[in-house]
Amino acid sequence: MPPREKAVITNANCKLDNERQHVAKTVRDFCSTQYMQLLPWPAYSPDMSPFDHVWGLVGWRLARDPRPATSKGELLLRVQAIWNSLPQADMQNLFNSWPRRIAAVIAALGGCTKY
């Protein structure tokens, strides 16, 4: 940032969620050199969202297909076919587990859980 645009901030606190790009060493180093205190944030856990589990299943099944997709359209059709083939009972079980997942995060005070 050009010097004329720099603001003088003292005792800055910074909240960064734990997205991959936010926890990169370069970001943490920058915050350190700018005397920013990084506040604690709950662990990034894609497993908390039932949708992330569903997308994980789709990705796993897609990766098992030995044929590479030849176009975006073909890839989209494969993803849709996999999504539509997922058993409804599995989807329902994932969504039914959400209250337990939330309770586990609360009990762990935002820390790691088995999920």
C-alpha positions in Angstrom: 0.0 0.0 0.0 1.4 3.4 -0.9 2.6 5.4 2.3 -0.1 8.1 1.8 -2.8 5.5 2.1 -1.5 3.8 5.2 -3.5 4.3 8.3 -1.9 4.2 11.8 -3.7 1.7 13.8 -2.6 0.6 17.3 -3.7 -2.4 19.3 -5.6 -3.9 16.3 -7.4 -7.2 16.8 -8.0 -9.3 13.7 -10.5 -12.1 13.3 -9.7 -14.5 10.5 -11.8 -17.5 9.9 -9.7 -20.6 9.2 -10.2 -20.7 5.5 -7.1 -22.0 3.8 -6.0 -18.7 2.4 -6.5 -16.9 5.7 -4.2 -19.3 7.6 -1.4 -19.2 5.1 2.0 -18.4 6.5 2.2 -15.2 4.4 -1.1 -13.9 5.9 0.0 -14.7 9.5 3.4 -13.2 8.9 1.8 -10.0 7.5 -0.5 -9.7 10.6 2.5 -10.2 12.8 4.6 -7.5 11.1 1.6 -5.1 11.4 1.3 -5.8 15.1 -2.2 -7.3 14.7 -3.4 -9.6 17.4 -5.0 -12.6 15.9 -8.0 -13.6 17.9 -8.9 -17.3 18.4 -11.4 -18.7 16.0 -13.1 -22.1 16.1 -11.3 -24.7 14.0 -12.3 -24.8 10.4 -14.2 -28.0 10.1 -16.0 -28.7 6.8 -17.3 -31.8 8.5 -19.7 -29.7 10.5 -22.0 -29.1 7.6 -24.0 -32.1 6.3 -23.7 -30.6 2.8 -19.9 -30.9 3.0 -20.3 -34.6 3.7 -22.6 -34.9 0.8 -20.2 -33.1 -1.5 -17.4 -35.3 -0.1 -19.3 -38.4 -1.2 -19.9 -36.9 -4.6 -16.3 -36.0 -5.0 -15.2 -39.5 -3.9 -17.5 -41.2 -6.3 -16.4 -38.9 -9.1 -12.7 -39.6 -8.4 -13.4 -43.3 -8.7 -14.5 -43.0 -12.3 -11.5 -43.8 -14.4 -12.8 -41.9 -17.4 -11.8 -38.2 -17.5 -14.6 -35.8 -18.3 -14.0 -34.3 -21.7 -16.0 -31.1 -21.1 -17.6 -29.0 -18.3 -21.0 -30.2 -19.5 -20.0 -33.8 -19.2 -18.6 -33.2 -15.7 -21.8 -31.5 -14.6 -23.9 -34.4 -15.9 -21.7 -36.9 -14.0 -22.0 -34.8 -10.8 -25.8 -34.6 -11.2 -26.0 -38.3 -11.8 -24.0 -39.1 -8.7 -26.0 -36.6 -6.6 -29.2 -38.2 -7.7 -28.0 -41.7 -7.0 -27.1 -41.0 -3.3 -29.5 -42.9 -1.1 -32.1 -40.7 0.5 -31.6 -42.5 3.9 -28.0 -41.5 3.9 -28.9 -37.9 3.2 -31.5 -38.0 6.0 -29.0 -39.5 8.5 -26.5 -36.7 7.8 -29.1 -34.0 8.3 -30.4 -35.7 11.4 -26.9 -35.6 12.9 -26.7 -31.8 12.7 -28.1 -31.1 16.3 -25.5 -33.5 17.7 -22.8 -31.8 15.8 -23.8 -28.4 17.0 -24.1 -29.6 20.6 -20.5 -31.1 20.3 -19.1 -27.7 19.1 -20.8 -26.0 22.0 -19.6 -28.5 24.5 -16.0 -28.1 23.1 -16.3 -24.3 23.4 -15.8 -24.0 19.7 -12.8 -26.4 19.7 -12.3 -29.6 17.8 -15.0 -32.4 17.9 -15.1 -35.9 16.6 -17.0 -34.6 13.6 
